Amino acid sequence: LGDHLGIRREEEDTIIEFSSGILSVSRLSLMAEQCIAIVNYELDRANL
């Protein structure tokens, strides 16, 4: 998740280095609050 300026390349490299994977909720550019709402909805649907 980033802000309206996006994530700098150096920050993205660090995030990828420490991540266990990459998750995408949409092909569109979304606001952080929209991503969180989508993930919460899907977790609720899966009863997690």
GIQUI-V754595 format. One record per residue. N is the residue number from 0. RES is the residue in three letters. PSI is psi as a letter, one per 30 degrees, with the letter a starting at -180 (none if undefined). BURIAL is I if it has 24 or more other C-alpha atoms within 12 Angstrom, else O. Layout:
BEGIN
n/res/psi/burial
N/RES/PSI/BURIAL
N/RES/PSI/BURIAL
END
This chain:
BEGIN
n/res/psi/burial
0/LEU/k/O
1/GLY/a/O
2/ASP/a/O
3/HIS/f/O
4/LEU/f/O
5/GLY/a/O
6/ILE/k/O
7/ARG/l/O
8/ARG/e/O
9/GLU/e/O
10/GLU/e/O
11/GLU/e/O
12/ASP/e/O
13/THR/e/O
14/ILE/e/O
15/ILE/e/O
16/GLU/e/O
17/PHE/f/O
18/SER/l/O
19/SER/f/O
20/GLY/l/O
21/ILE/k/O
22/LEU/k/O
23/SER/k/O
24/VAL/f/O
25/SER/l/O
26/ARG/f/O
27/LEU/l/O
28/SER/k/O
29/LEU/l/O
30/MET/l/O
31/ALA/e/O
32/GLU/e/O
33/GLN/e/O
34/CYS/e/O
35/ILE/e/O
36/ALA/e/O
37/ILE/e/O
38/VAL/e/O
39/ASN/e/O
40/TYR/e/O
41/GLU/e/O
42/LEU/e/O
43/ASP/e/O
44/ARG/e/O
45/ALA/g/O
46/ASN/h/O
47/LEU/none/O
END
